[in-house]
Amino acid sequence: MARKKYPVIENLVITDIAAEGVSIGRHDNYVIFVRGVIPGDIVDVQLTRTRKAYAESKLLRIKEYSADRTDPFCSHFGKCGGCKWQMLPYEKQLYYKQKQVFDQLSRIGGLKDFNLKPIIPSGKDKFYRNKLEFTFANRRWLETHEPEMNKDDRGLEGLGFHVQGMFDRIIDLETCYLQADPSNEIRNKIGEFTKREGYDYYNSRSHEGMMRNVIIRTASTGELMVVVIFNKDNQELIQDLMKYIDSEFPQITSLQYVINPKFNDSIYDQEVICFKGRDFIYEEMDGLKFKIGPKSFFQTNTEQALTLYRKTLEFAAVMPDEIIYDLYTGTGTIANFVARHCKKVVGIESVPEAIEDAKVNSEINNISNTAFFAGDMKDLLSAEFIRKNGKPDTIILDPPRAGVHENVINVMREAAPGKIVYVSCNPATQARDIAMLADMYVHVESQPVDMFPHTHHVENVTLLIRKN
């Protein structure tokens, strides 16, 4: 059976950017989604998937560049899966992120004439992340100018980020502009040593190879964590590499490793072995100290996280006699941030290790009015739980991208706090959840915050007040 041949659309004018950072053009009033372009570009595309109201497409060529285009600053742009908006000036990135929040709240949330504050830019648009995870692969991405190589050639191996849309190909990074020094030097030195000493790199298809990943965490305190993930328990090779890293970078606060023989890269169910130093580092924020372990969740843009938390506290307008619930509390960052201003904070999170970190973070900051619980939110947050821990005056929540489970929404409705402060990394699911609460709560204001420059991602803080 012959495969269906999709048509080529020529001279398509890109007019807008939709959700998830995909651009839009219109042909005979038919919406066509195109990746890798910006408004003002004129392109030729081939349709790859058609539906009644829209089509997806593959970019064939850019015929004319938008006047808004700027030169990408990274040599890996266009191949690496990160920083996909480098060709868009930062002020334009902010414009489309603001527009994304507005569109989602109005279209999905059903809001009209609502109070949406101007987006808060990131103070840094480069070197703003405090954590990166790099991947080893025995097959890196070959540039068009590079010669063909024998499959056993060590020059084929790579350490860096995945190529867009490919799980088994890695961009061998030279310089990454996401994390400050010494991140690039550490990654490059590890790559040089492992290639020179004959360490084999991981093959994600055959599950062979010694080297899998390396995680680098940096803190505003100057502390530094490096975690190397191996596929095999070859102690001679492990010890040699860890000693080398220690000798080259004696300033590392926490040097650890993991042996992960599983087929997936997650280390959350694996033992982390401390080779040297502490098994954690400290981060500081607004006078509070936070313990960060290798498995800890912590906002990856520390400076903007502080902006986000201050805005959350402002929206909550916490009073000294109030009980606050912090749902999806993670390591208790928001909970401990708020606890100084209220009677009690109850934090709930599904990851037990995160809850243990949250408790420690309260202890090291001499905070005694927090209570943390680990469990599935939709099961744990019951009427009985509220009876035991006190009725919340305000609920603060920062859920994952999927948003809030309907059962949790129902319990929130039953608890009926006076205020809900909803922090979201996905305005679409946030808007859906706001619509589910619209009969009980009034939208007061929303504040977008840019945590991730050169990407389409945007955080949004929303204040809801219970109707009388």
N, C-alpha and C positions, 0 to 999 in steps of 0.2 A: 504493500500500500504506500503510495507516494506521500511524503510529508507535505503538509500545507505550507505554501509559500506566502509569507506575509508581505504586504506592500511596503515600498519605500516612500516616505513623505519628504519632499524637498522644500528647502527654504522655510522651515518652520520657525516662527518667531517665538522665543521664550518670553513669557509675560509675567510669571509669578513663581513663587516657591510655596509648595504645599507642606503638609505635615511630613515629619521624618526627613525633611531636607530635600525632597524630590521636587524638581522644577516642572513647570507646566507650560505647554504650548497648546494652541487651539487650531484645528484644521476643520473648516466647514462646521464650526461650533461643536466639534468633537474634541474632548479633552485628551491630550496625550502627555503622559508622564515621561520625563527624561532625566537621567542622572548625570552628574558631572558638568552641568552647565548652569548659567545664571541668567536672570532677566536681562533682555537686551541682546543676547546671543541669537544668531540666525543659524540654524543647523539642518543637516539631513539626518533622518533617523529611519530605522526599519522597525516596524511594529513587531512585537514578539508575543503579545497576548491581547486579545480584543474582548471587550465586554460591551454591553448596550450603551453605557454612558461614557466609557473611557477606554483607553488602550495604554499598555506599557510598551516601551520601545528600547532599542539599542542605538546608542549614538554612533553614527557613521563618520561624520566630520562636522567641524564648525566652519561655516562659510564666512561668517562675519562676527567679530568679537564685540561684546558689549562695551560701551564706553565706561562702564563701571568696573571692568576687570582690572585686577592688579596682579603683579607678578608674585607667584608663590615664593616663600622664603626658604622652603625645604627642598632639597634635591630629590627626595623620595616622593614628592607630591604626585598624585595621580596613580601611583601603584600601591603605596601603603594604605591600609584601611583606616588610618586616623587623619584628623585635621583636614577634612574634605572641603572646607570652605575657605581655604587659604587664598583663592583667587577672588574672593569677595572682600572689599574693604570692611574694616571692623565696624564702622558706623552703619553700613548696610546690613551686616550680620545682625546687629542689634535691632535694626528696623524690622527684619523678617522674623526674628524671635518674638518681638513685641506683637507683631501681626499674628503669629501662630497662636499665642495665648489668647488674643482677642477673638480670633476666628473660632477657636475651640470652645471658649466660654459662651460665646453667643450662639454658635451652631449646635453644639452638643449639650451645653449647659442650659440653653434656652434663656440666657440673660439678655436684658435690653437696657440701654442707657445706664450701664454699670460703671463703677469707679475702678478704672485700671490705671495704676500709676506707671510712669515711664520706667523702663527697664534700668536696673542698676548695672553698669558695665563692670567687668573685671578689671582690677587695678593693673594686672599683668595679662598680656595676651600671649606671652611665651614663658616657658619655664615655670608654669603655675601649678603643676601637679606634684603631690608629695609621695605618690606611689606609681610604679610602672612594673609590669611583668613582661619579660622578654622570652621568646621561644627559640629553642634550638631546632634546626631541621637539617636533614642530610641532603635536601634538595632546595636550594635557594632559588629566588627569581633571577633568571639570566636576562641582562639587558640586551637590546637588539644588536649593539655593537660588539658584544662579547663573543669569542669563538666557541664552537661546540666543545664540550669537555667529555672525557671518559667518565662513566658513572662512578668510578672509584676515585676520581680526582678530589682531593681535599678542598680545592677551590670551589666545589659545588655546594659546600656546607654554608649555612647561614645562621646568624643569631640576631633576632630583631622582632619585627611585627609581621603578622599575616598579610599576604597580598589580598586586596579586596576580593571577597567571594571565594577564596581558596583556602581550605583548611590545611593543606599539605605543602604549601609554598610560603617561604619566608623572605622578606626583604632584609638583606644583610645590612644593617644600619651602620652609617658612619657617624652622623650627628642627629640626635633627636632633640627637638626644641620644646619638649613637654616638661622635662624635669631638669632642675639645676645641677651644676657640678657638685660632686664628682660622678654623677650617674653615667654619663657617656664614657668617661675614662674607665670606670669599673667594668661596664659591659664589654668595651673593646679589649681591655686587658684579659678578661676571662676568655673571650673569643680567641685571642692570639695564643694564650697558653694552651687551651684545649686542642687547638689545631696543631700547634707545634709538638705537643706531647702525644698526639695520636688518639685522643678521646673521640669515640664515634658518636655522632649526633643522632638524635631520635628520628625514626621513620614512623610517622603516624599511621601509615597503612599496614606495615608489617609488625609494628610494636617492637622494633629492635632499636638498639642504640642506647648509649649511656646517658647522654646529656639531654635533659628535657626543658627546664625553665630556670630563670633566675628572677627573683623579685627584689626590687630596690625601693626602700622607703627612706625618705628624708623628712626631717622635722625642723620647724622654725627655731627649735632649741639648739640646732646644730648636731643633734644625734642622728645616727645613720644605722639602718638595718639592711643586711644582705642575706637572702635565703636562696640557696641553690637546690634545685630539685633534680634528683637522679632517677633513672629508670631501673638501675641495678644496684645491689648492695656489694659493690667492689670496694672494700675499705682502703685498699692501697691507692687506688685512683682518687677516691673521695678525700682521703687525708692529704694527699699531695696537692690537690687543687685548693683545699681549704687553707692549708699552710701558705700556699702561694698568695692567695687573696689577702690573708692576714699580713704577710710581709710587705705587700705592695700598698696596702691601705690600713695601716695600724690605727687610723682614726675611727674605724668602724666600731660602733657601740655594741651591736648585736650581730654576730656572724653565726648563721644556722644553716642546717640542711635537712632535706626530706628525701626518703627513698620511696618513690611512688611507682609501683609496678602495675597500677591499674590502667585501663584503657582510656580513662578520662583524666584531665589535668587537675581536677579539684584536689586540694590538699586538706580540705576541712575535716576529712575522716582519717587523716594520716598523722603519725607521730612526727613532731618537729624536734630535731636534735640540736641543742645549742653547742656549737664548736668552741666559741670564745665570747666572753662578755656576758651581758644580761640576755634573757630571752624576750626582752621587750625594749622599747624606747619610749621616751616621754615627749608629748606634744603639749604646748601651752596655748591657752586661748582666754583672753580677758581675765587674767589672774587665776585661771583654773588650770590644773595639770591633768593630763589624760595619758593613761597607760595604753600603748599600742603594741599588740602582739602580732605575730605573723599571720594570724587568721582574723584579726580585728577589722571591723568595718569602721572607716573614718572618712569623712568627706575629703575627696582628693585635692580640692583647692582650698587650702587652709585659710587664706586671707578672705576669700569670698564666703567660706563657711561661717566665719565670724559675722560678716554682713548679714547672712541668711538668718543666723540665730538671734542677732540683735533685732531684726525685723520681726521675727516670730515672737520674741518677748514683748516688743512694742504692741503688736496686734493683740496678744493675750491680755495685756494690761493687768497683770497679776496683782492681787491684793494679799496682804499678810495672812489673812484668815482663810484663804482658799485652798481647796484640794484640786490638784491638777493631775490628769491622766495623760501620760505620754505613750501613745501606741506606736508600735514598730520602733522601739526606743534604741535598738542597736546596742552600742556600748554606753548608752546613757548620756550622750553628749548634751542633747537638748534638756534632758531631765535634770542633770546637774547644773546646767546653765540657768534653769528656771528656779531651782530649789532654794536659792538664796533669797527669793522674793515672796515665797508663799509658805503655807502651813505644812503641806505634804505633797510629794510627787509620787505617783504610782506608775512605774514603767513596765511595759509588756513587750516581749520579743520572742520569736520562735527559736532562735539559735541559743542554746544553753551557754556556749562559750562566751558569747557576747554579753549575756546577762551577768556572768561571773566578772567580766571586765567592767561592766557598769557598776557593780557593787564595789569593786576595788577603786574605781574612779571616785566614788563617793567617799570612801575611806581616806584616800590620800589627800582629799580636799577638805577633810573634817566636816563632811556633810552628813547629817544624821537623820534628815527628814525625807529620805527616799526609801522606796520599797520596790524591788524588782522581781519579776516573775517570768519564767520561761514556759512557753507553750504555744500551741496553735491559737491564734487570736480569736477565731470564730468559736472555738470550744472553751477557751479560758475566760473570755470576757462575758460572763453570764450575770444574771440578776443576783445570784448568790454571791458572786465575786464582788460585785458593787456593794452589796449589803455589808460584807466583811471589811472592805477597804475604804468605804466612804463614798458618798455620791459626788461625782466630779462637778466642780463649778465650771471648769474649762477642760475640753479635750484637745490636746495637740496630737497630730498624727503626721507621720512621714512615711507612707507606705512605699513598696516597690512599684515598678512601672505598671504592673497589672492593676494597681489601685486597691480599693477596699472590697473585701468579700461582702456579699449581700447580708450574710448573717451578722457581720460586724456592724454594718450600717443599721440593722434592726436593733441591735443592743445599744448603739449610740442613741437611737431614737427613744428607746425606753429610758436610758439614763438621763436624757434631755438636759444636757449641760447648758448654761447660759450662753457660752461661746464655744465655737469650734475653730481652731486654727489649723488649716490644712496645708502642709508643705508637700509639694509634688515635683517629681522629675518628669512627669508626663501630663501635660495640660489636658490631653484628650480624656484620660481616665479620671482625672480630677473633675473635669466638667461633667462627666457622666455621674459621678458620685454626688456632686453638688445638686444636680437635677433630682436625684433620689431623695434629697433632704429638703427640697424647695418648699414643700408644704408646711415645714416646721421652722425653717431657717431662712433669714434674709441675707443675701450677699451684701457685705458692707464695702469691702475693697479687696483688690488683688495687687500684689507687688511681684513682677518678674525680676529674677536675679540671674545674671549670666555667670555660670560657674565654669563653662567649658568653651572658651573662645575657639574659633575656627571649626566648630562643629554646629550641628543644628539643635543640639540639646539645650534646654532652658529649664530652670527651676521657677516655680511660682508659689508664692505664699498667699493664702486667701483667708479672710476673716468672715465667719458666718455668725450671726446673732439670732438667738431663738426669738420667734414671734411671741407677742403677748397673748 
